[in-house]
Amino acid sequence: MKTLDGKDVDLSKYHGKVVLIVNVASKCGLTPQYKELQALHEKYAKNGLAILGFPCNQFLSQEPGTAEEIKEFCRINYGVSFDMFAKVEVNGEVACDFYKNLTSLHTKPVGPGKISWNFEKFVVGRNGEIVARFGPRTKPDDPDVLKVIEAELAKK
């Protein structure tokens, strides 16, 4: 995958960490979730949580910006310091392979299928297995999300 800065990243670098994967957008009613994602990053990164943001413009063109515009928006408005990646497609024939794989998996509580909107969340355990998928309206600091993240962080 490519970072928002255009650098290639092998996602295997996150092996051994608990990873929260989120498709994000700057002009969505759910955009304030960036604040909660950043708070999770600040609270749990030292314990092994990595948050990966994947901007996507597939939902009502709510992420129209360039990489630089997205980066500035996130920094200025939410102080985002977690890892952000280049804009991707998450649904359909044009979806990137990473999201094609994510959406094919049988995960709880959402299950397999298309990404329904911006800010859908996947939790990956330290062993690389997807352990949960949460819908867009489930906030990053929802007790159900925190329970999964904390349980995975507790595993060594």
C-alpha positions in Angstrom: 0.0 0.0 0.0 1.1 3.6 -0.4 1.1 6.2 2.4 -0.6 9.6 2.0 3.0 10.8 1.3 3.3 8.3 -1.6 5.7 6.0 0.1 5.3 2.2 -0.3 4.5 0.3 2.9 4.4 -3.4 3.4 1.5 -4.1 5.7 3.5 -7.0 7.3 5.2 -4.3 9.3 2.1 -4.2 11.5 2.4 -8.0 12.4 2.5 -8.3 16.1 0.4 -5.2 16.6 -3.3 -4.8 17.1 -4.6 -2.9 14.0 -7.7 -0.8 13.6 -8.4 -0.2 9.8 -10.8 2.5 8.9 -12.0 4.0 5.6 -12.1 7.7 6.2 -13.5 10.9 4.6 -13.1 14.6 5.3 -16.6 15.8 4.3 -18.8 13.3 6.0 -21.2 13.6 8.9 -19.0 10.9 10.6 -15.8 12.8 10.1 -15.6 13.8 13.8 -14.7 10.2 14.4 -11.2 11.3 13.5 -11.1 12.9 17.0 -11.9 9.5 18.7 -9.4 7.6 16.4 -6.7 10.1 17.4 -7.6 9.7 21.1 -7.3 5.8 20.7 -4.0 6.3 19.0 -2.7 8.4 21.9 -4.0 6.1 24.6 -3.1 2.7 23.1 -0.2 3.1 20.6 2.4 2.4 23.3 0.6 -0.9 24.1 0.7 -2.0 20.4 -2.3 -0.5 18.7 -1.8 0.8 15.1 -4.6 2.8 13.5 -4.6 2.8 9.7 -6.7 5.4 7.9 -7.7 4.8 4.2 -9.3 7.9 2.6 -12.0 6.9 0.1 -14.1 9.1 -2.2 -16.7 6.4 -3.1 -19.5 7.6 -0.8 -21.1 10.8 -2.2 -17.6 12.2 -3.1 -17.0 12.9 0.6 -13.2 12.7 0.2 -12.5 14.8 -2.9 -9.1 16.2 -1.7 -5.6 15.6 -2.9 -3.2 13.7 -0.6 -1.8 17.0 0.6 -5.3 18.4 1.3 -6.3 15.3 3.2 -3.1 15.4 5.2 -3.5 19.1 6.1 -7.2 18.7 7.0 -6.5 15.8 9.3 -3.6 17.6 11.0 -5.2 21.0 11.4 -8.7 19.8 12.5 -7.9 16.6 14.4 -4.2 16.5 15.1 -4.0 13.1 13.3 -0.7 11.4 13.9 -1.7 7.8 13.2 -0.8 6.2 9.8 -2.7 7.5 6.9 -2.6 5.9 3.4 -3.3 7.0 -0.1 -6.9 7.3 -1.2 -8.3 3.9 -2.2 -11.5 2.4 -3.6 -13.2 0.0 -1.1 -16.1 -1.4 -3.1 -16.8 -2.9 -6.5 -14.5 -4.0 -9.3 -12.2 -1.0 -8.7 -11.7 -1.8 -5.0 -8.1 -2.3 -4.0 -7.1 -5.9 -3.3 -6.6 -5.1 0.4 -10.3 -4.1 0.7 -11.5 -6.9 -1.6 -9.9 -9.3 0.9 -11.2 -7.5 4.0 -14.8 -7.4 2.8 -14.7 -11.1 1.9 -14.0 -12.3 5.4 -16.6 -13.6 7.9 -16.2 -11.2 10.7 -18.4 -10.3 13.7 -20.6 -8.5 14.2 -21.0 -7.2 10.6 -19.9 -10.2 8.5 -18.7 -10.2 4.9 -20.0 -7.8 2.3 -19.5 -4.3 0.8 -18.4 -1.4 2.9 -21.6 0.4 3.7 -20.2 3.9 4.3 -17.2 6.0 5.5 -15.7 5.0 8.8 -16.3 1.3 8.7 -13.8 -0.4 11.1 -11.9 -3.7 11.1 -9.9 -4.9 14.1 -6.9 -7.1 13.4 -5.3 -9.2 16.1 -1.6 -9.4 16.7 -1.5 -12.6 14.7 -2.9 -10.9 11.6 -6.4 -12.4 11.9 -9.4 -10.1 11.5 -11.2 -10.4 14.8 -14.1 -7.9 14.4 -15.8 -5.5 11.9 -17.9 -2.6 13.0 -20.3 -0.4 11.0 -19.7 3.3 10.3 -22.0 4.6 13.1 -20.2 2.6 15.7 -17.8 5.1 17.2 -14.1 4.1 17.6 -14.5 4.6 21.4 -17.7 2.5 21.6 -17.5 0.0 24.5 -17.9 -2.9 22.1 -14.9 -1.7 20.0 -12.8 -1.0 23.1 -13.6 -4.4 24.5 -12.2 -6.1 21.4 -9.2 -3.8 21.1 -8.3 -4.2 24.8 -8.7 -8.0 24.7 -6.4 -8.2 21.7 -3.9 -5.9 23.2 -3.8 -8.1 26.3 -2.6 -11.0 24.1 1.1 -11.3 23.8 
